[in-house]
């Protein structure tokens, strides 16, 4: 359950109609698909299926969580990193030094490298999938420049044949909370997919795949505790199917350090402890029984972590497990 769901796995739960819509979109010239949700909601599993559907197109997948902060904080290094990785994954020879020109700047150099070399060398469309793009949000100036460049690339796909080969997939943990100009942001164009928690029916389907039969009270109790969180649901059903816990033990120990969710809860606790302002904001949410309003930046960050849900500028704890813990 800790990994994305393999393509051949019976444990993948379709998020109808997202798969079909994305499969149609990725085949269109100049497609831009944005998949957004908190962590461990199934974004990577969906992205992998989109790429598999368009198997005739070479795909480049880059995860910004695997990028050093020294690169993320320097626009020139970031764009060279981007070009170098695309080149390597497409199995082309590097021609960076032939296209990089300090006089025209790194954004234009990167754009010309993509247009005049990478896209020109490929006989088919290519998919560029960027995971955890919200990692850049911590570097305000760099993120503005980077995302405005992506928006420009998307605009090029509308009227330049060479750019129509490019298919973009942006995987983000939440809505962008950096102050991007509406005309320079890639987060308000293209096709958006917002993944939501599992429904009770989807939980029952996953239970059947695990050779489990959940009676209605148990399913309702599980939904009340976990609010359909895909990873937590998968983890619970996995341990029940393996026999490492019983339903009674699961619910009694759920919010304790002896429970099966302890690693997940410890990660959230550690993250909160690194950011005093998020601790204060989350405590404010916990102390309310109804949705409440907190500072926008903290609201988006807590939503990005998956700790709260956001509805009309008000937030509430995303599942009772977090409230109990």
N, C-alpha and C positions, 0 to 999 in steps of 0.2 A: 504493500500500500504506500510505501514511502517514495516510490518512483512513479514516473508518468506511465500510463497504461500502454503496454506494447500493442502494436498494430494488430497482431493476431490473437489478442486476449479476449476471452468471452466476458471479461469483467468491465469492458468499456460500456458505459451507459450513454446512449445517444441523447444529445441535447436538441431534439427536434424543435424547430426547423433549422437550427444553426448549421448543421453539417451540409444539408442540401444547398442552402443559400450560399455558403462559403465555397462549395464545390463549383457552383455556377459562376461566382464572382471571380475566382482565381483564373478561369479560362478567358476572361475578358482582357483585351489590351489595356495596359496601364492600370490594372487593378490595385486598389489599396484596401486591405482588410485590417481593421483594428479589433483585437481581442482584449477585453479588459475584465478584470475581476481581482479580488484579493488573492493572496498566495494559496496554493494547493486547492484551487477550485476547478482545475482541469484545463487550463489555458494551453499548456504544452501538449497535452494529449490531443486536443482539437487541432492545434497547429500542425502536428505531425500527420494527422489524417488529411488535412488540406494538401500538404506537400505530397503525400502518397497518392492522392487522387490525381494530381498533376505530375505524375511520375515521368512524363516525357520531357519535363522542364528541369534543367539543373537547378538545385536549391542550395543557397548559402544560408546557414543558420549561425547567428552571432548572439551570444549571451553577455550582456553588459555586466552581469555579476562576476564574470570571469576576467574582467578587465581591471588592471591596476588603477588605483586612484590617481596616480601620477599621470596616467594617460587620459583618464576621464576629465581631469582638470586643465588639460592643455589642448586647445582646439587643433593646432597643427599636428600634434602627436596622435590625437584621436582620429583625425581624418586619414592620416597615413596608415594607422592601425586598421581602419575600416577597409581601405583599398588593398592593403597587403593581405588581409584575411580573405576578402572576396577573391582576389587573384589566386591564392593558394587553393581555396576550395573548388574553384573552377578549373584547377589544374593548368593554369596558364603561367607563362614566364613573367616575372615582374618587370614592369617598365615604368616604375614610379619616378625614377630620377629623370626620365625623358619627358615627363609631363608635369613635374612639380616646378612651379615658378614662383619664387618669393615676391616678384613684382606684381603679380595678379592676385596673390593671396591663396591661402590654403583651401577655402571654399570653392573658388573657381577652378583651382588645380584639381581638386577632388572630382568636381563635376565634369571637367573635360576628360579626366582619366576614365571615368565611368562611360562617358559618351563616345569618345574617340578611340578608346582601346577595348574596354571590357565588353560593352554592348556590341561594338563593331566585330569583335572576334567571335562572338557567339552566333550560331545559325538558328538558335531557338530562343524563345523567351527565357528569362531567368527569374527565379524567385529569391528575393532578399528578405529573410525573416529576422527581425530584431527582437530578442527576448529581454525582459526586464529593462525596458527603455527608461523606466522611471528612475533608474539608478543615476541618470544624468541630472535629475532635478536638483540634486544637492549642489551642482555647479551651474549657477544661474546664467552667467554670461555664455559659457560653452553650450549649455542646453538650448538657449535661444538661437544661437548661430547654427547649431546642428539641426534642430528641428525645422528652422526656416529653410534650410537647404533641402531637407526631405520634402517639404511642402512645394518648393520650386521644382524638384524632380517630378513630383506628381503632376504639377501644372504642365510640365513639358510633355508628359505622356498624352495630353489631350490634342496636341497639334504637331508633334514631331515624331515621325515614323520610327526613328532609332530608339526613342525613349519608350515607345509602346511595348517594347520587349520586356520592360521592367515590371515585375509584379511585387508589390511590397506587402509584408505582413508585419504589423507592429503589435507586440504583446506587452501590455502595460498592467501594472498592479492596480491602478486606479485612474480616474480622470486626472489630467494634468492640472496641478495647482500652481504652476509657475505662470507669471503674467506675460503670456505670449500674445502678440498682436494677432487678432482674429484672422488677418489676411496672411499671416506667416506661420500659422500652426497647422501641423498635419493631423491634429486631434479633433478637428471639426469637419473633415472631408473624408471621402471614401465610404466604406461599408463597415458599420460598427456592430460588434457582437459583444453583448454584456452577459456574461455567464452568471447564472443564479443558482441557489442551492437546489439540491435534489428535492423532488416532490415525494410524498408518501408512496405513490405508485412506483417511482423510480427506485426508492429504497427497497421495496418489496421485490422488484425485478432483480436487483443486485443480490438480495438475500437468496432468491431462488438459484441464481448462478453459483452461490456459495453452498448450495444444498441445505439451506436453512428455511424453516417455515416460521415466520413471525406472526403471532396472533395480534389482533388489533390493539389490545392494551399495550403490548410490548412495543409495537411499531409507533404508537402514539407517544409512549414514554421516551423512546429513542429520538423522535422528532422534537419533542419538547426540550430535551437535553442538548441536542446538537444542531437543531434548526436546519437539518438537511445538508450540513457542511460536507461536501463530497469526500474529502480526505478523512475526516473523523468518522464518517459513516463507514467508509471502506475499512478503516482500522478496526472499528468495533465488530463488524461482520467477519473480518479475517480472524480475529481472536476467538470469536464465538464458534466459527467453523473449525478452527484448529483445536478447540477444546481447552485452550489455555485460560479461559475465564467462563463464567456462567453469566446469565442475564442479571441475576441478583448481585453477584460480585461486581459486575461492570457498573451498575448504577450506584452501589454503595461506595465504591472506591473511585468513581469517575473523577472527582475534583481533588483527589489526594495524590501524594507523591508515590503511593503504591499502585495507582491506577494505570491503565494502558495509555492514557493520554498525557502522562507526566512529562515526556520529552517535549511534546508540542506545547504544553503549558509553560514549561521552564523556558523555552525559547521566547515566548511572548513576554514572560516576566523579565527576562534578561534585557530584552529590547526596551521595555518600558523603563527599566532601571538606568539605562544609559541616557535617557532624555527626561529630565525633571519636568519639563513643560507638558510632556505627554502623560506623565504620571498624574499630574494635577488635573489635566483635562479628563482623563479616564476615570479618576476618582469622582469627578463631578457627574459623569454619566452614570456611574454605579450607584450614586446616592439618590438618583431619581427613578421613580417607578414608571414615569411616562417619558416619551421622547423629549429631548432637551436641546438647547442651542449652545454651542461652544464656538470658540474662535475657528475661523474657516481653515486655517493652515493645520491646526491640530485635528480638526474633523477629518480632513482629507488623509492625513497621515495615519490616523487610527483606522480609517476605512481601508487604506492601502494594506495595513497589517491584518485586516480581517476581523478586528476587535469590535467594530461598530458597523451598523448599517446607516446609510444616509438617506433621508427622505425629506425633501422640501426644506433643506437647510437645518434640519433637526436630526439628532443622532440617538441611537439606543444600542445597548449591548447586543451583539449579533447572535449570541446563543447563551442559554442558561448555564452551560458548563463554565464559561468565563466569569459569569456573575458569581457562581458558587466558589470558584477558585479564588 
